[in-house]
């Protein structure tokens, strides 16, 4: 086994090295070719500005949605940038917590899951093929994922809509880009916190410059204690060191690591039947949201993961910039737990006063190996009256998952649950090693002319090879071309309307024998506006979109087909306003109409897929006091999730829910700050959604956290 792992890591390193050499050669050739061009003034910003603190900037520079540093209003798709203040506002300890007030994003899809960020964007699942770290994909398949603690992030950025023209294989609804904290300047931060579940944590962020050419940063978080449901406890820790240096030749290199370890139990409120959660049962009413039907002596969640990234940036003599990221990653995840699958006899309704549940005892052991690089060469060229911001890129990824899955059976009761004991686990039904290699070449030309017109053209082609060896054996090769075309006009008032068309493809990890012979494909049309006046005190963005997703796998294995088509149409709005007197407002609204257009079952045509709320609304306000209460900031938010369907036939619905949150921050003295956050103040029992009548998820109840932060 050790030799196998060493061989895999050796191949990953070799692949990254070859790609870096290819990128360097491409830069040299391009530099020679550019000698004949009339180079204009570089208008693009540097990467550091586009990845650093957001502060109060309502139109910050970002590399999400462009892969070059542009301000948000210059990107012809809907984009949101959350800086540290928005991430920390309500004490988020998962990225999904921080996204609850963002338009177009459905967070907590499967409720209060402590160890995974379930996310949907514009109605489509985004947590497997739509998560990126520093603009490079964190692909997830089955249980082979990477968990990123939000404390290690400087930003969380959301790009909505089809984005394969830049990012290759990804989901149609959009992507979430996690931007790591990076070195630069003096940083001294230490936090101690507790919550009302009796958990505690310590966080530290420490860094400084070393002379004029290098800097370091050490970021970490350690949490332990009880969770909010029965017998759920454990410990988790994250450490993210970073180092940046500049060579004598002017090349800037940033080295980033992210190490995460967890040893915990599972929460019990994520997979429960419709009867007993959304609607009461005649026998016992509702299932307690804090109940846990697993076995505390057998249940286990263990994660050991690490990723190491190198980011290089160099401004060349011809005025162009070369930048690239290379990353190696490894994750080892072992889980075992019981989860309910209906009532006695796998029924959707209880048949006895005790509410006997049918349990599935599930266990998996998963290892993931990743290697990837994204090399970019960009700059500005003037051709007459038109300036061209050009980008040329090479994106290569390697993902390998070695997994074993097995299951057994058990039972428990809703009324007076007891430990179901150690189950008898059957032979593995999944024992396979799966690899996916993807390489894409892409180009972007953002043209500017006429005192405000912006035209954007993107083209990308990807080659994907997917292999599986083990329980199922197959090899599939896919080749896809993606594009984006957009037009916008940036007025002097800061108002920028735009129209864009973009494409996507999603290379499924599935066997042709199971009816999967090609990637999912589709496109999006988006009409929107971004209004960010130059004085910077407010922003208002809106978008109307239509996404068509084709090649959706439908039916039940082994008789599946790719006949499915789904359309998602909707409206999104986000607004911020800083009144300048201490009062700040933020609002978001999402309206989605999702529809199945084709399916192997004709009865489902015209229905709405489950787990998609028809509306999501939020409003947040904060106030900074002056005078005798100087140093005190208070804030409150309300978020509303509309109805969704609980079954494929749209016979059953999940009720809407409105929740209230609040926080208070007080500067005790210079450099010492106390923070109090309360989410779901009313401790409302609600269901975030149902995948079917067996799989409904309670949302988080009231959670209170108190922390003290020292900056010195």
N, C-alpha and C positions, 0 to 999 in steps of 0.2 A: 504493500500500500504506500509506503514512504517513497519507493522508487517511482510509483505512478504519479504521486503528487509532485515530486521534483521534476518529472518529465513535463507535466502540464505547466508548471510555473516557468520552466525553462522555455517551453514553446511560446508562452505568453510574452516573456521578456524578449525573445527573439523576434516575435511578430511586431512588438512595439518598436524595437530598434530598427527593423527594416523599414517600417512605415515612417519613422522620423527621418531616416536617410532619404527616402523617396521624397518627403516633403521638402527637405533642404535642397535637393536637386531641382525640384519644381520651382522653388523660390529663385534659385540662381538663374534658371532658364528664363523665368518671367522677368527678372530684373534686366537681363540683356535685351529682351524683346521690347521692354518699355522705354529703352533709350530713344526710340523714334517717336514717342508720343509727346504731346504737349501736356505736361503735368500742371494741373491747377493747384490752388491753395487747398491744403488738407482741411476739410471741415469736420472730419470724424474726431470724436473725443477719444481719450485713452481708456484702456481697460480698467485702470484703477478707479477712475471716476464712476465707471458703470458697474462696479462691484462693491463699492464702499458704502459707508453709512448714507441713509436716505435723508435723515433729518426732517425738516419741514418742507422739502422740495415737493411741489405738486406735479412737476413734470420732470422727474429724475432721468438721467441717462441710464441705459440698460443695454445688455447684449442679448436679452431674451427676445425672440421674434425677429432678429436681424443678424445675430452672431457678430455684429460690429457695434461699437458704442454709438447709440442714437438715443435721443430723448423719446419718451413714450409717445408723444404726439406724431413723431415721424414714422412710426411703425403702422402699417396698414391692416392691423388686426387689433382686436380688443386685448389690452394688456393691463394688469394690475401689479404694482410693486409694493410689497409690505416690508417696511424696515423694522428695526428692533423694537420701536415703541409699539407698533401694532402687534408684533409677535408676543411681546411681554404683557400687553394690556390686561388680560384676564388670567395671567399665569399659565399660559399654554405649555403643556409638557409633551404634546404631539403636534406635528405640523397641521393635522386636520383640525385641531382646536383653534389654531390661529386663523384658519380660513373660513370660520363660521360667518363672518361679516363681509365676505367677498361675493360679488355677483357671479352668476353662472356656475358656481361651485357648490356641490352637495357634499358636505362633510359628514362624518359619523354615519356613513351609509349603513353599517352593521353595528351601530350603537357604540357603547362604551368599551371598545376593544383596546386593551392597554398596549398591545405589541404590534399593531399594524395600522397604517393610515389608509382607511378605506375612503376613496375619493371618486366623485364623478364630476365631469365637466360637460355642460350642455347636454346632460342626459346620458353620457357614455362613460363607462368605467375607465378611470385614468390611472389607477394605482399600480398597474402592472407594466404597461408600455408607455405611460405618460409621465414618469418621474425622472427628472434629470438632476444631477449634482454638478454644479459649475459648468452647465451647458453640455454635459456628456451623460448619456442615458444610464440610469440605474434600472436595467431591465429586471423584471420579476416574472417568474413562471412557477405555478403551483405554490409551494411553500419556500421557494428559493428566492428570498428577498433580502434587501439591506434596510435596516431601520436607522434613520438619522434623527438624532435628538435636536430639537429646534434651538437649544441653547448654543449649539456650535455654528449656527447660521447667522449671517449678517442680514440676509434678505430671503424672502419667499416671493417668487414672481410667477404669475399665472398668465400664460398665453392661450387664449381661447380660439378654438376652431382647428380645422385641418392644417397640419404643419409639416407634412412630409417633404415639402420642397426644400426645407432647411434641415430637418431632423431625421429624415429617413423613416423607417418603420415605426409607427406610433399610432395611438388611438385617434379617432376622428374628432373627439370633443375638445382636444387641446392638451397642453402639457403644463406641469408645475416644475419650475426650475429652482432648486435649492442653491443658494449662493453662500459659500463658506466664509466664515470670518477669516480675515487675512492680516498679516503683520503690517505695522506702520504706525509710528508714534508711541507715546507712553500710554500704557493701559494698566490700571490697577483696580481690580474689582473682585470683591469677595461677598458672597451671599449665603445666608442661612435661612432655611424655610421649613415650615411645618404646615400640615393640613388637618382637617377635622376627621380624617380617616386614621390619624395617628402615624402618618408617614412623615419622614423628614428628609431633607436634602441639603447638600452644600454645593455651591457653584463657584468656580474661580475663572478669571480671565486676566491674564498677566502677560505683558509684553513691553518691548521697548526697541529703540533703534540702537544699532551697534555701529558707531561711526557714521559715515555718510553713505555707505553703500549696502548696508544689510540691516535686517531687523528680524525679530522673532515674536512669537505669540504662543502662549500655552493656555488652552481652554479645556475645562473639564466639568463634569457633573456627576455626583454620586447620590443615589436615592435609595432608601430602604424603609421597610415597615409595611403596614397594612394598606390594602386597597379598599375600595368602597363596597365590595360584596363579600359574602361569606368565605372564610378561610383563605382568601386571596391575599398573599403577601410575597415578599421577596426583596431582592436587591438588584439594581442595575447601575452601570457606570459607563461613562463616555469620556474619552480623552482625545483631544484634537490639537496636536502640536503643529506649528507652521513656521516656516523660515523663508525669508526672501533675501536675495542678494543680487547685486548688479556687477557684471563682469567689466573688465577694463575696456572691452569693446562696445559696451553699452547694452548688452543683452540682459534683460531682467528675468530672473528665475524665481518662481514661488513653489515651495515644496509643502504639500499638505498631507496630513494623515488623519484618519478618523477611525478610532477603535471603540467598539461597543461590546459590552458583556452584560448578560442578563441571566438571572437564575430566579425564576418566579413561578407562581401558579397562574391558572387561567381564571378570567372572570366568567360568570355564569349567565349573563343576560343577553347574549348575542344571538343565540339560535333557539327560539322558543316557538310553540304553536300559536296560530292566529287566535284561536279560542283560549282565553286566559291572559292575553296581552292586549290585543286591540279591542276585543269584546269579552265580557265576563262569561264564566260558565255557570250553569245552575248549581253545580255541586259546591264550588269553593270561591267563586268570583274570579279575582285576578291572581295571577302568579306574582309573588313578591319580587320586585325588581332586584333586590339584594340577594336573592336565593342563589345557591350554587349546587348543582346536582352531580358534580363530579366527585371524585374521591381525593381528599387532601393528602393521603399517603401514597397515591399512585400518580396523581396529576403532576405534570412537570412541563415547564417551558424554559429551555436553555438556548442561549444564543451567544456565539463567539464570532465576531466579524472584524475585519480590518480592511481599509482601503488606503492606497498610497498614490498621490497624484503629483505630477510635475507640470507646471504651467510656465511656458516660455513666451516672452514678448520681445521683439526687436524691431526698432524703426530703422529701415534701410536707407541707403544714400539716395535712392530715387524718390523718397517721400512716402513709399508704401510701408506697411507694417506686416510683419510675420508674427503670428501667435499660434500656439498649439497647446493642447493638453494631452497627457498620457496618464493612464490610470490602471493599476492592478488592484483587484479586489478578491477577497475570500470570505465566505460566510459558512458557518456550521450551525445548523438549527436542528434541535431535537425537541419534539413535542409529543406529549401523550395526555389525553383527557377524554372524559365522557361528555357528549352533548346530546340533548334530547332530539328525537326525530318523531314527533307526534306522541300520541298517547298509546296505551296498551294495544298491541297489535298493529302499531304504526297507523293508528286512526287519527283523524283531524279533530276529534272531539273526545272528551273523557267518558269512560263507561262505568266509573266507580266513584264513590264519595272521596276517596283519597287522591284521585287524580293521578293514577299510575302512568308514568312516562316510559316510553320505549327509548332506551339510550343506545347510542353508537359509541363504542370504545375505539378511539382512533389513535394511531401512533405513526409517526414518520421520523425518518432520519435523513437529513438533506445537507449536502455540501454544494457550494456554488463557487466557481472560479471565473473571474472576468478579466479581460484585458481590452483596452480600447484607446484610441487616439483620435483627435479631431484637430486637423491642421488648417490654418486659415491665412490667407494672404490678401490684404485689402488696402485700398487707397483711392484717391480721387484723380480722375482724368478729365480735362476740359476739351470738348470738341465743339468749337464755335460758341453758340449761345447756351449749350447744354453742358452741365457738369454731371459726370458719371461717378457715383460712389460704387466702386467695383469690389467684388468679393469672389475669391476662388477658394474652394475647400475640398479636403479629403477627410472622410469620416469612416473609420474602421472599428468594428466591434467583434469581440469573441465572448460568448457566454456558454458556460458548461454547468449542468446541474446533474448531480448524482443522487438519486432519491430512492428510498424504500418506503412504501406505505402499506399498512396492514390495519385490520380492524377486527372488532369483536362486538358482542352485544351485552346489554345490561338493562337494569330498570331502577327506578326510584319513584318517589311519590312527591307530589306538590305539597300536600299536607304532611308536615313533620318529615322532611327529607332526612335520609341517613346515608352514610358512606356506602356506596354500592360495592366496595371491595375491589380486589385486583381481578381484572377480566382475563378470560382466555382469548388471546389474540391469535387469529388464524394465520395461515401462510400469506406472505406478501402478495397482494394483487397488482402492485406496481413495484418493479425492481429494474430500474433502467438508468442509463446515462444518456443525456440529451445534449447536443451541442448546436449552437446557431452562430454562424459567421455572417457578418454583413459588412459590405464595403460600398460606400457611396461617394460619388463625385458631384459637386454642386457649384453653381455660379449664381451670383446675384448682381443686378445692375439697378441701382436706385438713381434715377435721373431727376435733375432739378433745372427748371427753366421758368422764364416768364415772371419772375418775382413772387413765386409761391407755389407753383405747380410741382408735384412730386409724383413720378411714375416709378413703380417697382416691378421688376421682372425677376423671377426665380426659375431655375431649372435644375433638376437633380435626377441622377440615375443610380439605382442600387442593385447590387447582386447579393442574394441571400442563399445560403446553404443551410439546411436544417437536417440533422441526423439524430436517430435514436437507436440505441442498442440495448436489448434486455427483454422485458416483457413484450415489447413491440419493436420490430425492426423496420426502419424505413429511412430513405434519403429523398429529400425534395429540394429542388433548385428553383428559385424564383428570381425574376428580373423585372423591375418596375421603374417607370419614369414618372416623376411628380413635378408639378409646376405651381407657380403663383403669379398672378398678374393683378396690379392694383393701380388706382389713380387717386390722388388726394390733392387738396389745395389748402395751403397754410396761409391764412389771412393775417394781416397785421394785428388784428384784435386777439389773436391766439386761438381762433376757431378754425378747426381743421376737419372738414367732411372728407370721407373716403369711401371707395367702393372696391372690393377685392373679390377675387375668385382664387380658391386654393384647392389642392388635391391631397389625398392621403392614401397610404396603404399600410396594412398591418399583417406581417408575415406570421401566420398562426403556427404554433408548435403543435402539430397534430398530423396523424398519419393519413396518407391517401386511402388506405384501407378503411378508414373511418369516414370516408366521404369528403376529406379536405384535400383539395388538389391545387389550391391557389391562395394567395393572400386576400384578406378583405380589402376592398377598395372603395373610394367614394370621393365626394367633393363638397365644397362649401361656397356659398355666396353670402357675403356680408356687406351690409350698408350701415355705416356708422359715422360718428362724429366725436371729436375730442376738443373740448373748449378749455384752454388753460391760459388765461390772460397773463401778460408779462409781469404784472405786479405780484403774481404768485399767491394770492390769498384764497383762491378757490379753483376747483376743477370740476368739470361735468362731462361725463362720457356716456355714450349710448350706442347700442348696436342692435340691428335686426339681422337675423341669420337664418339660413336653411342649410342643413347638413343631410346629405343622402349617403347612406352606408349600404354597400352591396357586398354580396358574397358571404352573408352571415350564415354561420352553421346552424342548422335547424334539425329537428328530429331527435331521436334517441339512439345512442350507439348500440349496435354497430350499423344501423341503417340511417345514417345522417346524410344530409345534402347541404350544398351551399346555395340554396334557392332563396335564402332570406334577404329581405331588404327592410331597412328602418329609416324613417325620416324624422329629423328633429328640427322644429321651427321655433323661434322664440324672440323675445326682446330682453335686453339687459340695460340697466342704468346704474351708474355709480357717481356719487357726488361728494365733494368735501368743501367745507367753507370755514375759514378762520376769520372770525369777526374782529380780531385784533384787540379785543378787550378781555381776553381770557376764555371766551366761549368758542368752542370748536364743535362742528357738526359733521357727521358722515352718514350717508345713506346708500343703500343698494337695493335693487329690485330685479328679480328674474321671473320671466313668464315663459314656460316651455309647453309646446304641443308636440308630443312624440307619437309616432304612429307606425305600426307594422304595415309595410306595403306589400310584401310577399312572404309566404310561409308555406311549408309543406302541408300544414293544416289550414285549409281555406277558411275555417271558422275564425282563425286568429287575425285575418286580414282586416285592418281598420281598428284594431285594438291598440291600447297603449302598453308598452312594456312596464313591468313592475319596477319599483325602487326609483321612480322619477316623479318628484313632487311637481304639481302643476304651477305652483308659485312659491317663491322664497323672497322674503322681505326682511330688511334690517334697518335699524336706525340707532345711531350712537351719538352721544353728546358728552363733552367733558368741559370742565371749567377750572381755570387756574385762578386762585384767590390772590388778592393783593392786600396791602395794609396789615392789620393784626394777624391775619391768617396767611400771610405770605409764605409760600412753600407748600401749600396744600393744593392738591389737584384731586377732584372727584369726577367720576364718570359713570354713566349708566347706558345700557343698551337693551334693545328689544329685538328679538329675531322671531320670525314667523315662518313656519314650514307648512305649506298647503297639503291638500289631500294627495294620496297616491294610490295606485291599485296594488292589491295583494295577491292576485292570481292572474294567470295568463288570459283567461276569458273575461276579465274585468267585471267579475260578479261581486267581488268583495273589495272594500276600500280601507285604507289606513287613514284615520282621522287627522285633521290638521292640529298643529300645536303652536302655542305662542309662549316664549320663554323670556325671562328677564335676567340680566346680569348687571353687576356693579363693581366698581373698584375705587380705592382711595390711595393716594400716594402723598407722603408727607416728608419734606426735607427737615429732619430733626435738627440737623446742623449742617454746615458745609461739608459735603462728602459723605453724609450718612442719611440714608433714605429708608423709610418703612413703607411696605406695600401690603394692602389688603385687597383680595379679590374674592368675589362670590359669583358663581355661575348657577343658573337655574334657581334663582332666589326662592321661589315658591315651592321648590322640591317637587315639581310637577312630574307625575308619572306619564310618560308618553312613549310612543313607538316611532322610531326614525323611519322604518320601512319594513316591508315584507318581500322577500324574494319569491315566496310561495306560501301556502297555508301552513307549512312546517317550519319556516325559517323567518321569524320576525324578531326584531331587535329593540330592546329598551334603550332609550337615550340616557345620558348621564343624569343622575339626580343632583340635588344641591351639593356643591363642592366649595369649601371655604379654605383659602390658603393665606398664610401670613408669612412675609419674608422681610428681612433686613439686609440692605446692601450697603457696603462700605466701598467708596471710591477714594483712593489715596495716592 
